[in-house]
Amino acid sequence: MFSNFFLKSFRVLLLPFAVLYWLVILVRNWMYDKKIIRSSSFGLPLICVGNLSVGGTGKSPMVEYLVRLLKADFSIATLSRGYKRKTKGYALANENTTALEIGDEPMQFHIKFPEVPVAVGEERLDAIPQLLHDRPGVQAVVLDDAFQHRAIQAGLNILLTEYSNLFTRDFYLPTGDLRDLKSSYKRAEIIVVTKCDPSLSEAERQKVIKEINPLQEQTVFFTAIEYGEAYHISGKQPYQLSNKAEVLLVTGIANPRPLKILLEEHSRTYYLQQYPDHHIFTIDDLREIRKRFRQIEAHEKIILTTEKDAVRLVKFDQELSDLPLYVIPVRHLFLFGEAEKFNELVIRFIRDFRQAE
């Protein structure tokens, strides 16, 4: 509690830098709005998934949701920046690709959807033509975390904002978590409020919509986190969480709070081994995890991690084979029965785009 108070106090002291940051992004967005700096568009449907803040709002699960939704009917591809990878420039995932080469989230997409082209590139304006050259049959591209990158004009922008930290209540970096103007929400066609309580009431839903104040042409959806069945990182054997086992939670993600809530309900007790977001695990980290796990005296105990972390741990496949290290998948669960409405908006965007060609 003391460390959180110190961190918040320190961030308040950085207010002058936050004001300066706000001025910079204000000028940048104004130049795009006035077409002093121009955005480029492409002759195929581009779906952008992004947010206005740093931290975990559920972008990766949303990209996965879209791939699952579209891949049966369209030749879909994903394009990410490849954050914290060890390489530079454009790259297209293949059977020999590792997370160090393309980043953990793209690697996660590649493992889950090996039939889907997964590309990375810091300069998306250059990466899209290269992707289309390599895979000329691609009919639509999902741009991961590209909302603030206005060099490309996507046809459908899906903006995510976390229920417990709505962009309307946030402030600019480094005092807050905003990396884009609050008013930029108006550029989105779809706004998704993520990580909601599954029992969110209609009254609270309307209250949040009123606070966001969407434009007439915008649609606001609400999602909760839905966890799938845990599986072993090497052998893929399933595991059912219960209140009988003690759990060592190993995470290198921005916001492990939903997982903590899950384990409060579905474990005897849990211990947290936390690393920075996108942390590249080393052999020393693995030794530290083993040591911490051995210190748990319970008869039934496991190690649990996320799919995003698992792609950075799988390189230790041999060392992990004897550990009860399980991976838990996560998905978006649309609330208020609006999944079909969301699906129809996305599919109709692609079909209308292709018919207009």
Secondary structure, DSSP 8 states (H G I E B T S, - for coil): -HHHHHHHHHHHHTHHHHHHHHHHHHHHHHHHHTTSS--B--SS-EEEEEESBSS-SSHHHHHHHHHHHHTTTS-EEEEE--TT-S--S-EE--TT--HHHH-HHHHHHHHH-TTS-EEE-S-HHHHHHHHHHH-TT--EEEEET-TT-TTB--SEEEEEEEGGG-GGG--BTTTSSB-S-GGGGGG-SEEEEES--TT--HHHHHHHHHHH---TT-EEEEEEEEE--EEETTT--EE---TTSEEEEEE-SS--HHHHHHHHHSSSEEEEEE--TT----HHHHHHHHHHHHT---SSEEEEEEHHHHHHHGGGHHHHTTS-EEEE-EEEEESTT-HHHHHHHHHHHHHHHHHH-
